[in-house]
Amino acid sequence: MEQMVQEKIEELRIQMQKIASDKILTDHRVVSILLITELYIFKKIYTKLVLFF
């Protein structure tokens, strides 16, 4: 179940990045998408580090 959720989140994140790629970087929606993406990446790295130690 957790794997399915993670795959769906990754799929949605990629879709958001595709939408944001052709927008002006000052657009508030693009900034939101970038922040969500950064948070997701940070969470993924943090989770791997916690599991590693």
C-alpha positions in Angstrom: 0.0 0.0 0.0 2.8 2.5 1.0 4.6 1.7 -2.3 1.4 2.5 -4.3 1.0 5.8 -2.5 4.6 6.8 -3.1 4.3 5.9 -6.8 1.2 8.0 -7.2 2.9 10.9 -5.4 5.9 10.6 -7.7 3.6 10.5 -10.8 1.7 13.7 -9.6 5.0 15.4 -8.9 6.3 14.7 -12.4 3.0 16.0 -13.9 3.3 19.2 -11.8 6.9 19.7 -13.0 5.8 19.3 -16.6 3.1 21.9 -16.2 5.5 24.3 -14.4 8.3 24.0 -17.0 6.6 26.3 -19.5 5.5 28.9 -17.0 7.2 32.1 -15.7 9.0 31.3 -12.5 7.4 34.2 -10.6 3.9 32.8 -11.1 2.6 31.8 -7.7 1.4 28.4 -8.9 4.9 27.6 -10.2 6.5 28.7 -7.0 4.1 26.5 -5.1 4.9 23.5 -7.3 8.6 24.1 -6.9 8.2 24.2 -3.1 6.1 21.0 -3.1 8.7 19.3 -5.2 11.6 20.4 -3.0 9.7 19.3 0.1 9.0 15.9 -1.4 12.7 15.5 -2.4 13.8 16.5 1.1 11.4 14.1 2.7 12.5 11.3 0.4 16.2 11.9 1.2 15.5 12.3 4.9 13.5 9.0 5.1 16.4 7.1 3.4 18.9 8.6 5.8 16.8 7.7 8.8 16.3 4.1 7.5 20.0 3.9 6.8 21.1 4.7 10.4 
